[in-house]
């Protein structure tokens, strides 16, 4: 007579349970595998793209600025922001124009990580400009509207991995993160390159493995953008949320306490965008200044490489314009 088989016979029990030693071997293999991935991620991180190279060179960039300023005795001017300032400012043209206008000598550096906004800049400044020798004399901050208001979404992985120092994590948790999940994620990203740069690793693999992946993403983004636009039009009469600028106040206060002069530069775009007077009021109430680059004489849509960033001709015009503004301010 055949032996009757029951499902529970296959379940772990005292007779069938794996030994603790076997279980620990499995756990050890998983841990080692994750550690290997983490080591690979840390090795690749500075080489993933030009932006990561730029971020990992911040300490070297600022040390070089300090060394050059000590040698020349010239003011230290850091151009700050994101890809708008990164691509828009041509340092060699700026220096040539300052020399032509009257021989103003400054030492310059660019700290312009891609895709960043005001909250990133708050923590980036606290992390990389710590110590009296690291603070510039002048910080020139380039932005468009959404970069400076509090309603800009937080890119938590990137913020936690690259811009928040470990000693500033409690401030981030208390001030900027609304829930336990965000706190846990920020903690993991702060110590793990695999976690902090996860999205970029995923994209890199997909770009290599999936034909036309990049084109598909762009097409999908256009569809999503059009859907959002239609929804906004349907909502019609709904009032847009009021912009607030508490993050910017924190940033200004941190710089002001260290004796840094701030110039905020609303960056040029193909169409002139509205700069909130409330933002200008916050800046001016703290004794800082706005250098309005939204309408530079002679600049048009052809000066933009992609409808957003300045191209070669636009970068030259912007750099010469900015040199003229700084010459008047720093003389």
DADAGI-V215098 format. One record per pair of residues at least 6 apart in sequence whose C-alpha atoms are under 8 Angstrom apart, sorted by the first residue. I is the first residue (numbers start at 1). GAP is how many residues later the second one is. Records with the same first field share a line. If there is no record, write none. Layout:
I: GAP / GAP
//
This chain:
10: 6
12: 6
37: 157
38: 154 / 155 / 156
41: 152 / 153
42: 151 / 152
45: 7 / 148 / 152
46: 6 / 7 / 9 / 10
47: 6
48: 152
51: 62 / 63
54: 59
55: 58 / 107
58: 53 / 70
59: 69
61: 48
62: 47 / 72
63: 71
65: 11 / 42 / 43 / 44
66: 10 / 67 / 68
68: 39
69: 6 / 7 / 38
74: 31 / 32 / 33
75: 30 / 31 / 32 / 61 / 62 / 63
76: 30 / 31 / 32 / 60 / 61 / 62
77: 29 / 30 / 31 / 32 / 59 / 60 / 61 / 62 / 63
78: 30 / 31 / 32 / 33 / 58 / 60 / 61 / 62
79: 6 / 29 / 30 / 31 / 32 / 33 / 60 / 61 / 62 / 63
80: 30 / 31 / 32 / 59 / 60 / 61 / 62
81: 30 / 31 / 32 / 35 / 36 / 40 / 60 / 61 / 62
82: 29 / 30 / 31 / 32 / 33 / 34 / 35 / 60 / 61
83: 29 / 30 / 31 / 32 / 226
84: 58 / 59 / 183 / 224 / 225 / 226
85: 27 / 57 / 58
86: 24 / 25 / 26 / 27
87: 222 / 223 / 224 / 228
88: 221 / 222 / 223 / 226 / 227 / 228 / 230 / 231
89: 226 / 227 / 229 / 230
90: 225 / 226 / 229
91: 17 / 228
93: 223 / 226 / 227
94: 225 / 226 / 228 / 229
95: 10 / 11 / 228
97: 223 / 226 / 227
98: 6 / 7 / 225 / 226 / 229
99: 6
101: 223 / 226
104: 223 / 227
116: 31
117: 29 / 30 / 31 / 35
118: 29 / 30 / 31 / 32 / 129 / 130 / 133
119: 35 / 128 / 129
120: 39 / 43
121: 42 / 130
122: 125 / 126 / 128 / 129
123: 40 / 41 / 42 / 45
124: 38 / 39 / 40
126: 38 / 39 / 128
127: 36 / 37 / 38
128: 6
129: 6
132: 126
135: 123 / 125
136: 124
137: 122 / 123 / 124
138: 122 / 123 / 124 / 125
139: 121 / 122 / 123 / 124
140: 122 / 123 / 124 / 125
141: 121 / 122 / 123 / 124
142: 122 / 123 / 124 / 125
143: 121 / 122 / 123 / 124
144: 122 / 123 / 129
145: 121 / 128 / 129 / 130 / 131
146: 6
148: 97 / 99 / 100
149: 94 / 95 / 96 / 97 / 98 / 99
150: 93 / 94 / 95 / 96 / 97
151: 92 / 93
156: 26 / 29 / 30
157: 28 / 29 / 32 / 38 / 39 / 40
158: 31 / 38 / 39
160: 26 / 27 / 29 / 30 / 36
161: 25 / 28 / 29 / 30 / 31 / 32 / 35 / 36
162: 28
164: 8 / 26
166: 24
169: 18
173: 10
177: 6
188: 7 / 8
189: 6 / 7
190: 6
206: 7
207: 6 / 7
245: 34 / 37
249: 33
252: 10 / 31 / 34
253: 33
255: 6 / 7
261: 27
262: 26 / 27
263: 25 / 26 / 27 / 28
264: 19 / 24 / 25 / 26 / 27 / 28
265: 25 / 26 / 27 / 28
266: 9 / 24 / 25 / 26 / 27 / 28
267: 25 / 26 / 27
268: 25 / 26 / 27 / 28
269: 25 / 32 / 35 / 38 / 39 / 40
270: 30 / 31 / 34 / 37 / 38
271: 30
272: 22 / 23
273: 21
280: 10
283: 6 / 7
284: 6
291: 34
293: 25
296: 21 / 22 / 25
299: 15 / 18
301: 6
303: 7 / 8 / 9 / 10 / 11 / 12
304: 6 / 7 / 10
305: 6 / 7
//
